[in-house]
Amino acid sequence: MADGEGTSRTAPPLGRVLETGLYVDDLDRARGFYEGVLGLVPMLSDDRFVAYPIGGTVLLLFLRGSADTAIALPFGGAIPPHDGAGRLHFAFSAEAADLDRWRAHLTAHGVAIEGEVGWPKGSTSLYFRDPDGNLAEIASPGLWDNY
């Protein structure tokens, strides 16, 4: 469905995407990449997940298979089971002036840039993979009507 076709006209409004979850095979290896290469700083972690604040959202990395049963919370309630497989895609935003620095930084850390797209509205996207094969993107403003 394109351009909102099939969407409910009566649904209450949503804000931003609050969190995005990825599933990784080796949490320590993933942390090495997200913290050591991308410079993210965890705000919460345990042996099954790590949470990184990024702008107004949170990137969650879950050890694959560690969340496939409900998690009872000590203060009440439970998080239903979830898990995922396959190579997923997500994008980070960055200013256009920082893209050359990102290219150099990724290359210096041995991260191959698999693709680069110059979009019609002037945005540029750099594409690369995390250690689990997920496709990461760094995009400058102008990619979407709302960015």
N, C-alpha and C positions, 0 to 999 in steps of 0.2 A: 504494500500500500504506500503510495507516495502522497506527499503534501497533505498529510492528516486524513486521508481517506479511511473511512471505517472507524474513526475515533469517536468516542462518546462526546456529544456536545454538552452533556450535563455533569460530567465528572468535575469534582472540585479541582482547583488549580494545584499544580505541583511547583515546588521550588527547584533547586538544583539537584544534581545527582550527589548524594551525601557520601556514599562510599562505593567503591568498586573492589570486587574480590577476584584474585587470581589464585590458582592452585599450582603448587610447585612440588617437585619430587624431593628436593633437598633444601630444607629451610636455611641451613647455614650457608650453602652455596648462593642461594637467592639473596640472602642478607648481604653477603659479600659484594654482590653486584649492585643492589639497590642503594646500599650505604657507601660502599667503596668507590663505585663508578659514578652513580647518579647523585651522591651526596645527600641522600635522604636520612633523616634522623628519626628513629622510632619513638613513638609516644607510649606504646604499650606492646608487650610481647610475652609469650610463654613458649612452651615446647611445641605448640601446634599452630601458632600464628604470630604475625607481627603487623602492627598498624603504623602507617606513616601519614602524617598530616602534609597535605600539598594544597596550598591555597585554601580554598573553602571546602575541600573535600578530603577524604581519607582513602588511601590505597591499602587494602588488606591483602597480605600474602598468607595463604593457608597451606600447611603441609597436606599434600594430597592424601585423602582418606582419613584425616584426623577430625573432620567435621561431618562425617557421614552418619552419625547418630546424634540425637538431640543432646544439647548441653544444658543441664539444669543449672540455674544461677542461684548463688547463695542467698540473694535477697528476694527470690521468688521469680517464677516464670522460667521459660526455657527457650533456647534458640533452636528452631527446627533444623533437621539435618540438611546439609547441602554438600556438594562436591562438584568437580568439573574435570574434564579431560579435553585434550586437543590444544592446538595452538590458538590462543585468543589474541585479540587486538585491543589496544588502548592508546590514548594520546595524551601527552603533556602539552601545555601551552608554554610558549616562550616568546619573548620580544624578537622581532626580526633582526635587530642589532646584535643579538646574542647567538644567532645561528652559526656564524663562523667559529665562534668560541666553542660551541657544542660539537661541531664537526671535528675540530682539533682535539678536544677533550676526549671524545669517544675513540678517535683514532689512537691517541696516546695510550689509552687503556686497552687497546687491542680489540675494540668493538667495531665490527665491519658495518658500514652504512650500506644497507642493501638496496636502498632506493632513495631518490630525491625527486619531489614533484613541485613544480612551480604552478600554482593554481591560477585560474583565470582572474580571480579578484585580487591577486597580488600576494597571497599567502604562499609560504614555502613549507613543505613537510620533509623531514628527515626520518627514514625508517631503519630500524635495527632490531635485533633479537635479544631477549634476555636469555639466561642460561637454560631455561626450560623451553625455548623455542617460541615464546610469545612474541608477537610483533608489536614493538613499541614505536611510537611516533612522537616527534617533537614538531609542533606546528606553530607558525607565527600567525598573528591576527589576520582575519580576512578569509579564513577557510570556509566558515559557515556564516549564514546571515546573522547569527547571534554571537559570533566570535570574529 
